[in-house]
Amino acid sequence: MKAHVFFSLAVGFALTAAVAKEPSAPPKVDPKASPTTLAEQVCSQCHGAAGIAALDDVPNLAGQQQDYLAKQLHEFKGQTRSDPNAVKSMWSVAHDLTDKQIDGLAAHFAQLPLQAQPVEGKPEQIAAGKTIFAGGALAQGVPPCSGCHGVDGAGKPMFPRLAGQHTMYLVKQLMVFQGTRGRPGGSVMKSVTHELTPADITNVAAYLQALPHENAH
């Protein structure tokens, strides 16, 4: 029980600190701007000019699957993705995007190289997370994550790249899926994540954040 409470408090503190550093209001989008201009002047404010986010609860976009990125932007625009950060930031950002801009932004970030980042997790967390990612937790009814996201975590056209994402961002999204709060298609991920403990979630996230380093060896 103490470990669970500590985990919840740690997550809450981290999220509060991250929110305090975010822009005071989501940037406005010019529907006539080119995708490159939008990426440089709007998206970069949260996701970084090279697609690497400075805030640990914001996703890296560099090297993300193009089809997946386009799908998420359409869901933000249509307000069908309603997890807390989507409502807070991305609904207003994506509201005026045209289909051409969405396609262009998805292509822009998909072709950016995923840059090396410091490893955020502890060795024991990474090792435990690797076991779940590659082999699942079958006794708990949890299938291997690699079945959909690839053995290298790079994803497939409609399944996101998870390798290299910030640990905190992955923890947040896995917790959202456990509650199916505002992620279209979340019922599948709810069944996959339902039996994961807070420690399991942290371990898997730590492994995925470190995965590009693992693959480099």
CYANA upper distance limits for C-alpha pairs under 8 A (distance plus 0.5 A):
  1 MET  CA      5 VAL  CA      6.77
  2 LYS  CA      6 PHE  CA      6.59
  3 ALA  CA      7 PHE  CA      6.62
  4 HIS  CA      8 SER  CA      6.76
  4 HIS  CA    198 PRO  CA      7.52
  5 VAL  CA      9 LEU  CA      6.67
  6 PHE  CA     10 ALA  CA      6.51
  7 PHE  CA     11 VAL  CA      6.65
  7 PHE  CA    198 PRO  CA      7.78
  8 SER  CA     12 GLY  CA      6.61
  9 LEU  CA     13 PHE  CA      6.55
 10 ALA  CA     14 ALA  CA      6.63
 11 VAL  CA     15 LEU  CA      6.64
 11 VAL  CA    168 MET  CA      8.43
 12 GLY  CA     16 THR  CA      6.64
 13 PHE  CA     17 ALA  CA      6.68
 14 ALA  CA     18 ALA  CA      6.64
 15 LEU  CA     19 VAL  CA      6.58
 15 LEU  CA     57 ASP  CA      7.70
 16 THR  CA     20 ALA  CA      6.85
 17 ALA  CA     21 LYS  CA      7.32
 18 ALA  CA     22 GLU  CA      7.12
 18 ALA  CA     55 LEU  CA      6.88
 18 ALA  CA     56 ASP  CA      7.90
 18 ALA  CA     57 ASP  CA      7.53
 21 LYS  CA     55 LEU  CA      8.50
 22 GLU  CA     46 CYS  CA      7.96
 23 PRO  CA     45 GLN  CA      8.23
 23 PRO  CA     46 CYS  CA      8.46
 25 ALA  CA     89 SER  CA      8.44
 26 PRO  CA     89 SER  CA      6.17
 26 PRO  CA     90 MET  CA      8.25
 26 PRO  CA     92 SER  CA      7.41
 26 PRO  CA     93 VAL  CA      6.85
 27 PRO  CA     42 VAL  CA      6.62
 27 PRO  CA     93 VAL  CA      6.98
 28 LYS  CA     42 VAL  CA      8.09
 28 LYS  CA     92 SER  CA      8.23
 28 LYS  CA     93 VAL  CA      6.75
 29 VAL  CA     33 ALA  CA      8.37
 29 VAL  CA     38 LEU  CA      7.90
 29 VAL  CA     42 VAL  CA      7.77
 29 VAL  CA     93 VAL  CA      6.79
 29 VAL  CA     94 ALA  CA      8.18
 29 VAL  CA     96 ASP  CA      6.94
 29 VAL  CA     97 LEU  CA      7.63
 30 ASP  CA     96 ASP  CA      7.88
 30 ASP  CA     97 LEU  CA      8.39
 31 PRO  CA     96 ASP  CA      6.29
 31 PRO  CA     97 LEU  CA      6.16
 31 PRO  CA     98 THR  CA      6.89
 31 PRO  CA    101 GLN  CA      8.40
 33 ALA  CA     37 THR  CA      6.71
 33 ALA  CA     38 LEU  CA      6.94
 34 SER  CA     38 LEU  CA      6.79
 34 SER  CA    101 GLN  CA      7.28
 35 PRO  CA     39 ALA  CA      6.56
 35 PRO  CA    101 GLN  CA      5.77
 35 PRO  CA    102 ILE  CA      8.10
 35 PRO  CA    104 GLY  CA      5.73
 35 PRO  CA    105 LEU  CA      5.68
 35 PRO  CA    108 HIS  CA      8.05
 36 THR  CA     40 GLU  CA      6.70
 36 THR  CA    104 GLY  CA      8.23
 36 THR  CA    105 LEU  CA      7.66
 36 THR  CA    108 HIS  CA      7.65
 37 THR  CA     41 GLN  CA      6.37
 37 THR  CA     42 VAL  CA      8.32
 38 LEU  CA     42 VAL  CA      5.60
 38 LEU  CA     43 CYS  CA      6.81
 38 LEU  CA    105 LEU  CA      8.32
 39 ALA  CA     43 CYS  CA      5.28
 39 ALA  CA     44 SER  CA      6.41
 39 ALA  CA     49 ALA  CA      7.80
 39 ALA  CA    105 LEU  CA      7.27
 39 ALA  CA    108 HIS  CA      8.39
 40 GLU  CA     44 SER  CA      5.94
 40 GLU  CA     49 ALA  CA      6.40
 41 GLN  CA     45 GLN  CA      7.62
 43 CYS  CA     47 HIS  CA      6.30
 43 CYS  CA     48 GLY  CA      7.64
 43 CYS  CA     49 ALA  CA      8.23
 44 SER  CA     48 GLY  CA      4.59
 44 SER  CA     49 ALA  CA      5.06
 44 SER  CA     50 ALA  CA      8.13
 44 SER  CA     51 GLY  CA      7.55
 45 GLN  CA     49 ALA  CA      8.22
 46 CYS  CA     53 ALA  CA      6.61
 46 CYS  CA     54 ALA  CA      7.79
 46 CYS  CA     55 LEU  CA      7.90
 46 CYS  CA     58 VAL  CA      7.60
 47 HIS  CA     51 GLY  CA      5.81
 47 HIS  CA     52 ILE  CA      6.11
 47 HIS  CA     53 ALA  CA      4.64
 47 HIS  CA     54 ALA  CA      7.56
 47 HIS  CA     58 VAL  CA      7.36
 47 HIS  CA     59 PRO  CA      7.34
 47 HIS  CA     60 ASN  CA      6.61
 47 HIS  CA     61 LEU  CA      7.31
 48 GLY  CA     52 ILE  CA      5.51
 48 GLY  CA     53 ALA  CA      5.46
 48 GLY  CA     54 ALA  CA      7.20
 50 ALA  CA     62 ALA  CA      7.28
 50 ALA  CA    112 LEU  CA      7.49
 51 GLY  CA     60 ASN  CA      6.09
 51 GLY  CA     61 LEU  CA      5.31
 51 GLY  CA     62 ALA  CA      4.98
 51 GLY  CA    109 PHE  CA      7.00
 51 GLY  CA    112 LEU  CA      7.66
 51 GLY  CA    114 LEU  CA      8.43
 52 ILE  CA     59 PRO  CA      8.22
 52 ILE  CA     60 ASN  CA      5.18
 52 ILE  CA     61 LEU  CA      7.01
 52 ILE  CA     62 ALA  CA      6.87
 52 ILE  CA    114 LEU  CA      8.18
 52 ILE  CA    115 GLN  CA      8.10
 53 ALA  CA     58 VAL  CA      6.53
 53 ALA  CA     59 PRO  CA      6.79
 53 ALA  CA     60 ASN  CA      5.74
 53 ALA  CA     61 LEU  CA      8.45
 54 ALA  CA     58 VAL  CA      8.24
 56 ASP  CA    166 HIS  CA      5.92
 56 ASP  CA    167 THR  CA      7.65
 56 ASP  CA    168 MET  CA      6.20
 56 ASP  CA    169 TYR  CA      6.61
 57 ASP  CA    166 HIS  CA      7.37
 57 ASP  CA    167 THR  CA      8.45
 57 ASP  CA    168 MET  CA      5.76
 57 ASP  CA    169 TYR  CA      4.59
 57 ASP  CA    170 LEU  CA      8.39
 57 ASP  CA    172 LYS  CA      7.94
 58 VAL  CA    166 HIS  CA      8.12
 58 VAL  CA    169 TYR  CA      6.38
 59 PRO  CA    165 GLN  CA      6.72
 59 PRO  CA    166 HIS  CA      7.36
 59 PRO  CA    169 TYR  CA      6.78
 60 ASN  CA     64 GLN  CA      8.42
 60 ASN  CA    164 GLY  CA      8.23
 60 ASN  CA    165 GLN  CA      6.37
 60 ASN  CA    166 HIS  CA      7.98
 61 LEU  CA    109 PHE  CA      6.27
 61 LEU  CA    110 ALA  CA      7.70
 62 ALA  CA    109 PHE  CA      5.57
 62 ALA  CA    110 ALA  CA      6.37
 62 ALA  CA    111 GLN  CA      7.60
 62 ALA  CA    112 LEU  CA      5.41
 62 ALA  CA    113 PRO  CA      6.36
 62 ALA  CA    114 LEU  CA      5.71
 63 GLY  CA    109 PHE  CA      6.80
 63 GLY  CA    110 ALA  CA      4.97
 63 GLY  CA    111 GLN  CA      6.34
 63 GLY  CA    112 LEU  CA      5.94
 63 GLY  CA    113 PRO  CA      6.10
 63 GLY  CA    114 LEU  CA      5.98
 63 GLY  CA    161 ARG  CA      8.11
 64 GLN  CA     68 TYR  CA      8.06
 64 GLN  CA     69 LEU  CA      7.38
 64 GLN  CA    109 PHE  CA      7.27
 64 GLN  CA    110 ALA  CA      5.43
 64 GLN  CA    154 ALA  CA      8.24
 64 GLN  CA    160 PRO  CA      7.06
 64 GLN  CA    161 ARG  CA      5.92
 65 GLN  CA     69 LEU  CA      6.70
 65 GLN  CA    110 ALA  CA      6.29
 65 GLN  CA    154 ALA  CA      8.42
 65 GLN  CA    155 GLY  CA      7.34
 65 GLN  CA    156 LYS  CA      7.19
 65 GLN  CA    157 PRO  CA      6.13
 65 GLN  CA    158 MET  CA      7.74
 65 GLN  CA    159 PHE  CA      7.91
 65 GLN  CA    160 PRO  CA      6.41
 65 GLN  CA    161 ARG  CA      6.77
 66 GLN  CA     70 ALA  CA      6.80
 66 GLN  CA    106 ALA  CA      5.53
 66 GLN  CA    107 ALA  CA      6.17
 66 GLN  CA    109 PHE  CA      8.14
 66 GLN  CA    110 ALA  CA      5.71
 66 GLN  CA    157 PRO  CA      7.32
 67 ASP  CA     71 LYS  CA      6.70
 67 ASP  CA    106 ALA  CA      7.71
 67 ASP  CA    157 PRO  CA      5.86
 67 ASP  CA    158 MET  CA      6.34
 68 TYR  CA     72 GLN  CA      6.75
 68 TYR  CA    157 PRO  CA      6.63
 68 TYR  CA    158 MET  CA      5.31
 68 TYR  CA    159 PHE  CA      6.85
 68 TYR  CA    160 PRO  CA      6.55
 69 LEU  CA     73 LEU  CA      6.79
 69 LEU  CA    106 ALA  CA      5.76
 70 ALA  CA     74 HIS  CA      6.75
 70 ALA  CA    102 ILE  CA      6.38
 70 ALA  CA    103 ASP  CA      6.47
 70 ALA  CA    105 LEU  CA      8.30
 70 ALA  CA    106 ALA  CA      5.84
 71 LYS  CA     75 GLU  CA      6.75
 72 GLN  CA     76 PHE  CA      6.65
 72 GLN  CA     81 ARG  CA      8.31
 73 LEU  CA     77 LYS  CA      6.58
 73 LEU  CA     94 ALA  CA      7.00
 73 LEU  CA    102 ILE  CA      6.99
 74 HIS  CA     78 GLY  CA      6.53
 74 HIS  CA     94 ALA  CA      8.31
 74 HIS  CA    102 ILE  CA      7.95
 75 GLU  CA     79 GLN  CA      6.25
 75 GLU  CA     80 THR  CA      5.66
 75 GLU  CA     81 ARG  CA      5.87
 76 PHE  CA     80 THR  CA      6.98
 76 PHE  CA     81 ARG  CA      6.17
 76 PHE  CA     82 SER  CA      8.35
 76 PHE  CA     86 ALA  CA      7.18
 76 PHE  CA     90 MET  CA      6.44
 76 PHE  CA     91 TRP  CA      5.60
 76 PHE  CA     94 ALA  CA      6.43
 76 PHE  CA     95 HIS  CA      7.95
 77 LYS  CA     90 MET  CA      8.36
 77 LYS  CA     91 TRP  CA      6.35
 77 LYS  CA     92 SER  CA      8.33
 77 LYS  CA     94 ALA  CA      5.23
 77 LYS  CA     95 HIS  CA      5.19
 77 LYS  CA     96 ASP  CA      8.01
 77 LYS  CA     97 LEU  CA      7.83
 78 GLY  CA     91 TRP  CA      8.44
 78 GLY  CA     95 HIS  CA      8.02
 79 GLN  CA     87 VAL  CA      8.21
 79 GLN  CA     91 TRP  CA      6.61
 80 THR  CA    182 GLY  CA      7.75
 80 THR  CA    183 ARG  CA      8.27
 80 THR  CA    184 PRO  CA      7.43
 81 ARG  CA     86 ALA  CA      7.05
 81 ARG  CA     87 VAL  CA      8.38
 81 ARG  CA    182 GLY  CA      5.62
 81 ARG  CA    183 ARG  CA      5.70
 81 ARG  CA    184 PRO  CA      6.64
 82 SER  CA     86 ALA  CA      6.09
 82 SER  CA     87 VAL  CA      6.01
 82 SER  CA    181 ARG  CA      7.55
 82 SER  CA    182 GLY  CA      4.59
 82 SER  CA    183 ARG  CA      7.04
 83 ASP  CA     87 VAL  CA      6.93
 83 ASP  CA    176 VAL  CA      7.60
 83 ASP  CA    181 ARG  CA      6.06
 83 ASP  CA    182 GLY  CA      4.90
 83 ASP  CA    183 ARG  CA      6.83
 84 PRO  CA     88 LYS  CA      6.63
 84 PRO  CA    182 GLY  CA      8.46
 85 ASN  CA     89 SER  CA      6.39
 85 ASN  CA     90 MET  CA      7.64
 86 ALA  CA     90 MET  CA      5.27
 86 ALA  CA     91 TRP  CA      6.41
 87 VAL  CA     91 TRP  CA      5.90
 87 VAL  CA     92 SER  CA      8.42
 88 LYS  CA     92 SER  CA      8.46
 89 SER  CA     93 VAL  CA      7.02
 90 MET  CA     94 ALA  CA      6.30
 91 TRP  CA     95 HIS  CA      6.39
 92 SER  CA     96 ASP  CA      8.40
 93 VAL  CA     97 LEU  CA      8.34
 97 LEU  CA    101 GLN  CA      6.48
 97 LEU  CA    102 ILE  CA      6.94
 98 THR  CA    102 ILE  CA      6.75
 99 ASP  CA    103 ASP  CA      6.70
100 LYS  CA    104 GLY  CA      6.57
101 GLN  CA    105 LEU  CA      6.48
102 ILE  CA    106 ALA  CA      6.64
103 ASP  CA    107 ALA  CA      6.74
104 GLY  CA    108 HIS  CA      6.53
105 LEU  CA    109 PHE  CA      6.77
106 ALA  CA    110 ALA  CA      6.52
107 ALA  CA    111 GLN  CA      6.87
108 HIS  CA    112 LEU  CA      7.37
114 LEU  CA    164 GLY  CA      7.99
116 ALA  CA    212 PRO  CA      7.97
116 ALA  CA    213 HIS  CA      8.04
117 GLN  CA    164 GLY  CA      8.25
119 VAL  CA    209 GLN  CA      7.42
119 VAL  CA    210 ALA  CA      5.91
119 VAL  CA    213 HIS  CA      8.40
120 GLU  CA    166 HIS  CA      8.39
120 GLU  CA    167 THR  CA      7.45
120 GLU  CA    206 ALA  CA      7.18
120 GLU  CA    209 GLN  CA      7.61
120 GLU  CA    210 ALA  CA      7.74
121 GLY  CA    125 GLN  CA      6.79
121 GLY  CA    126 ILE  CA      6.89
121 GLY  CA    167 THR  CA      8.17
121 GLY  CA    203 ASN  CA      8.45
121 GLY  CA    206 ALA  CA      5.36
121 GLY  CA    207 TYR  CA      7.84
121 GLY  CA    209 GLN  CA      8.33
121 GLY  CA    210 ALA  CA      7.94
122 LYS  CA    126 ILE  CA      6.77
122 LYS  CA    206 ALA  CA      8.09
123 PRO  CA    127 ALA  CA      6.66
124 GLU  CA    128 ALA  CA      6.70
125 GLN  CA    129 GLY  CA      6.51
125 GLN  CA    202 THR  CA      7.95
125 GLN  CA    203 ASN  CA      5.11
125 GLN  CA    204 VAL  CA      8.18
125 GLN  CA    206 ALA  CA      6.80
125 GLN  CA    207 TYR  CA      7.52
126 ILE  CA    130 LYS  CA      6.58
126 ILE  CA    203 ASN  CA      6.38
126 ILE  CA    204 VAL  CA      7.60
126 ILE  CA    206 ALA  CA      5.91
126 ILE  CA    207 TYR  CA      4.70
126 ILE  CA    208 LEU  CA      8.48
126 ILE  CA    210 ALA  CA      7.87
127 ALA  CA    131 THR  CA      7.10
127 ALA  CA    203 ASN  CA      8.35
127 ALA  CA    207 TYR  CA      7.52
128 ALA  CA    132 ILE  CA      7.28
128 ALA  CA    200 ASP  CA      8.35
128 ALA  CA    203 ASN  CA      6.44
128 ALA  CA    204 VAL  CA      7.82
128 ALA  CA    207 TYR  CA      8.40
129 GLY  CA    133 PHE  CA      6.58
129 GLY  CA    200 ASP  CA      7.41
129 GLY  CA    202 THR  CA      8.33
129 GLY  CA    203 ASN  CA      4.80
129 GLY  CA    204 VAL  CA      4.32
129 GLY  CA    205 ALA  CA      7.58
129 GLY  CA    206 ALA  CA      7.28
129 GLY  CA    207 TYR  CA      5.63
129 GLY  CA    208 LEU  CA      8.30
130 LYS  CA    134 ALA  CA      6.39
130 LYS  CA    203 ASN  CA      8.47
130 LYS  CA    204 VAL  CA      7.13
130 LYS  CA    207 TYR  CA      6.27
130 LYS  CA    208 LEU  CA      8.48
131 THR  CA    135 GLY  CA      6.08
131 THR  CA    136 GLY  CA      7.19
131 THR  CA    137 ALA  CA      8.46
132 ILE  CA    136 GLY  CA      4.62
132 ILE  CA    137 ALA  CA      6.07
132 ILE  CA    144 PRO  CA      6.77
132 ILE  CA    145 CYS  CA      7.86
132 ILE  CA    200 ASP  CA      8.46
132 ILE  CA    204 VAL  CA      7.27
133 PHE  CA    144 PRO  CA      5.75
133 PHE  CA    145 CYS  CA      5.25
133 PHE  CA    146 SER  CA      6.37
133 PHE  CA    204 VAL  CA      6.97
134 ALA  CA    144 PRO  CA      5.82
134 ALA  CA    145 CYS  CA      6.95
134 ALA  CA    146 SER  CA      6.09
134 ALA  CA    151 VAL  CA      7.44
135 GLY  CA    143 PRO  CA      7.62
135 GLY  CA    144 PRO  CA      5.30
135 GLY  CA    145 CYS  CA      8.31
135 GLY  CA    146 SER  CA      8.50
136 GLY  CA    142 VAL  CA      5.85
136 GLY  CA    143 PRO  CA      5.00
136 GLY  CA    144 PRO  CA      4.29
136 GLY  CA    145 CYS  CA      7.21
137 ALA  CA    141 GLY  CA      6.83
137 ALA  CA    142 VAL  CA      5.31
137 ALA  CA    143 PRO  CA      6.91
137 ALA  CA    144 PRO  CA      7.87
138 LEU  CA    142 VAL  CA      5.78
138 LEU  CA    143 PRO  CA      6.73
140 GLN  CA    195 GLU  CA      6.53
140 GLN  CA    196 LEU  CA      8.28
141 GLY  CA    192 VAL  CA      8.27
141 GLY  CA    195 GLU  CA      7.68
142 VAL  CA    192 VAL  CA      6.05
142 VAL  CA    193 THR  CA      7.35
142 VAL  CA    195 GLU  CA      7.41
142 VAL  CA    196 LEU  CA      8.05
143 PRO  CA    147 GLY  CA      8.48
143 PRO  CA    192 VAL  CA      7.16
145 CYS  CA    149 HIS  CA      6.69
145 CYS  CA    150 GLY  CA      8.26
146 SER  CA    150 GLY  CA      5.03
146 SER  CA    151 VAL  CA      5.37
146 SER  CA    152 ASP  CA      8.13
146 SER  CA    153 GLY  CA      7.22
147 GLY  CA    151 VAL  CA      7.93
148 CYS  CA    155 GLY  CA      7.43
148 CYS  CA    156 LYS  CA      7.82
148 CYS  CA    159 PHE  CA      7.08
149 HIS  CA    153 GLY  CA      5.73
149 HIS  CA    154 ALA  CA      6.85
149 HIS  CA    155 GLY  CA      4.58
149 HIS  CA    156 LYS  CA      6.84
149 HIS  CA    159 PHE  CA      6.51
149 HIS  CA    160 PRO  CA      7.22
149 HIS  CA    161 ARG  CA      7.17
149 HIS  CA    162 LEU  CA      7.76
150 GLY  CA    154 ALA  CA      6.56
150 GLY  CA    155 GLY  CA      5.87
150 GLY  CA    156 LYS  CA      7.63
152 ASP  CA    163 ALA  CA      7.65
152 ASP  CA    211 LEU  CA      7.79
152 ASP  CA    212 PRO  CA      8.47
152 ASP  CA    215 ASN  CA      7.79
153 GLY  CA    161 ARG  CA      6.29
153 GLY  CA    162 LEU  CA      5.84
153 GLY  CA    163 ALA  CA      5.28
153 GLY  CA    208 LEU  CA      7.56
153 GLY  CA    211 LEU  CA      7.85
154 ALA  CA    160 PRO  CA      7.74
154 ALA  CA    161 ARG  CA      4.79
154 ALA  CA    162 LEU  CA      6.78
154 ALA  CA    163 ALA  CA      6.45
155 GLY  CA    159 PHE  CA      5.66
155 GLY  CA    160 PRO  CA      5.41
155 GLY  CA    161 ARG  CA      4.74
155 GLY  CA    162 LEU  CA      7.38
156 LYS  CA    160 PRO  CA      7.11
156 LYS  CA    161 ARG  CA      7.89
162 LEU  CA    170 LEU  CA      8.47
162 LEU  CA    208 LEU  CA      6.66
162 LEU  CA    209 GLN  CA      8.11
163 ALA  CA    208 LEU  CA      5.27
163 ALA  CA    209 GLN  CA      6.16
163 ALA  CA    210 ALA  CA      7.73
163 ALA  CA    211 LEU  CA      5.90
163 ALA  CA    212 PRO  CA      6.67
164 GLY  CA    208 LEU  CA      6.66
164 GLY  CA    209 GLN  CA      4.84
164 GLY  CA    210 ALA  CA      6.77
164 GLY  CA    211 LEU  CA      6.83
164 GLY  CA    212 PRO  CA      6.51
165 GLN  CA    169 TYR  CA      7.49
165 GLN  CA    170 LEU  CA      7.29
165 GLN  CA    208 LEU  CA      7.41
165 GLN  CA    209 GLN  CA      5.61
166 HIS  CA    170 LEU  CA      6.93
166 HIS  CA    205 ALA  CA      8.29
166 HIS  CA    209 GLN  CA      6.13
167 THR  CA    171 VAL  CA      6.67
167 THR  CA    202 THR  CA      7.89
167 THR  CA    205 ALA  CA      5.47
167 THR  CA    206 ALA  CA      5.92
167 THR  CA    208 LEU  CA      8.13
167 THR  CA    209 GLN  CA      6.21
168 MET  CA    172 LYS  CA      6.68
168 MET  CA    205 ALA  CA      8.07
169 TYR  CA    173 GLN  CA      6.82
170 LEU  CA    174 LEU  CA      6.60
170 LEU  CA    205 ALA  CA      6.00
171 VAL  CA    175 MET  CA      6.71
171 VAL  CA    201 ILE  CA      6.60
171 VAL  CA    202 THR  CA      6.60
171 VAL  CA    205 ALA  CA      6.56
172 LYS  CA    176 VAL  CA      6.74
173 GLN  CA    177 PHE  CA      6.71
174 LEU  CA    178 GLN  CA      6.76
174 LEU  CA    193 THR  CA      7.53
174 LEU  CA    201 ILE  CA      7.44
175 MET  CA    179 GLY  CA      7.10
176 VAL  CA    180 THR  CA      6.27
176 VAL  CA    181 ARG  CA      5.95
176 VAL  CA    182 GLY  CA      8.23
176 VAL  CA    183 ARG  CA      8.18
177 PHE  CA    181 ARG  CA      7.07
177 PHE  CA    183 ARG  CA      7.55
177 PHE  CA    186 GLY  CA      6.24
177 PHE  CA    187 SER  CA      8.25
177 PHE  CA    189 MET  CA      6.28
177 PHE  CA    190 LYS  CA      5.64
177 PHE  CA    193 THR  CA      7.56
178 GLN  CA    189 MET  CA      7.81
178 GLN  CA    190 LYS  CA      5.27
178 GLN  CA    191 SER  CA      8.33
178 GLN  CA    193 THR  CA      6.27
178 GLN  CA    194 HIS  CA      5.92
179 GLY  CA    190 LYS  CA      7.32
180 THR  CA    186 GLY  CA      5.69
180 THR  CA    187 SER  CA      6.90
180 THR  CA    189 MET  CA      8.48
180 THR  CA    190 LYS  CA      6.65
181 ARG  CA    186 GLY  CA      8.29
182 GLY  CA    186 GLY  CA      8.15
185 GLY  CA    189 MET  CA      7.88
186 GLY  CA    190 LYS  CA      6.36
187 SER  CA    191 SER  CA      6.87
188 VAL  CA    192 VAL  CA      6.94
189 MET  CA    193 THR  CA      6.43
190 LYS  CA    194 HIS  CA      5.88
196 LEU  CA    200 ASP  CA      6.03
196 LEU  CA    201 ILE  CA      6.78
197 THR  CA    201 ILE  CA      6.79
198 PRO  CA    202 THR  CA      6.78
199 ALA  CA    203 ASN  CA      6.58
200 ASP  CA    204 VAL  CA      6.63
201 ILE  CA    205 ALA  CA      6.60
202 THR  CA    206 ALA  CA      6.54
203 ASN  CA    207 TYR  CA      6.71
204 VAL  CA    208 LEU  CA      6.71
205 ALA  CA    209 GLN  CA      6.63
206 ALA  CA    210 ALA  CA      6.82
207 TYR  CA    211 LEU  CA      6.35
208 LEU  CA    212 PRO  CA      8.45
210 ALA  CA    214 GLU  CA      6.88
211 LEU  CA    215 ASN  CA      6.65
212 PRO  CA    216 ALA  CA      6.77
213 HIS  CA    217 HIS  CA      7.34
